[in-house]
Amino acid sequence: MATAIPPHGHQDTNPSGDNPGEASTWDVELLRVLVSRKGTHVDAQWAIHPQLKHDLQPDEWKEVNELMAQVTTLVGNRFSQVLSQVEPDPPGHA
């Protein structure tokens, strides 16, 4: 989890109200991996926060792309394996 400074002009010091007088913290999603399926087709995708993408150097962005391609492949393959064990294809007629 990352913390960020509230947007400019934001007046709430603590949106949750848990600890009055304390500075607020903001949860920011920097990276997301989404695995979905339609029938037996499994699709794995990833996304990165636009500001993080903007802040990366070209070689860093290339490395992130390569690593996330590996992550989505691993996650997608594992999801497919588990899915095939839970819902094996029923026998059919040719």
Secondary structure as the mmCIF struct_conf table of DSSP 4:
data_model
#
loop_
_struct_conf.conf_type_id
_struct_conf.id
_struct_conf.beg_label_comp_id
_struct_conf.beg_label_asym_id
_struct_conf.beg_label_seq_id
_struct_conf.end_label_comp_id
_struct_conf.end_label_asym_id
_struct_conf.end_label_seq_id
STRN STRN1 ALA A 2 THR A 3
HELX_LH_PP_P HELX_LH_PP_P1 ILE A 5 PRO A 7
TURN_TY1_P TURN_TY1_P1 HIS A 8 GLY A 9
BEND BEND1 THR A 13 THR A 13
TURN_TY1_P TURN_TY1_P2 PRO A 15 SER A 16
BEND BEND2 ASP A 18 ASN A 19
TURN_TY1_P TURN_TY1_P3 PRO A 20 GLY A 21
BEND BEND3 GLU A 22 GLU A 22
HELX_LH_PP_P HELX_LH_PP_P2 ALA A 23 SER A 24
STRN STRN2 ASP A 27 VAL A 28
STRN STRN3 LEU A 31 LYS A 38
TURN_TY1_P TURN_TY1_P4 GLY A 39 THR A 40
STRN STRN4 HIS A 41 ILE A 48
HELX_RH_AL_P HELX_RH_AL_P1 PRO A 50 ASP A 55
BEND BEND4 LEU A 56 LEU A 56
HELX_RH_AL_P HELX_RH_AL_P2 PRO A 58 VAL A 86
BEND BEND5 GLU A 87 GLU A 87
HELX_LH_PP_P HELX_LH_PP_P3 PRO A 88 PRO A 91
#
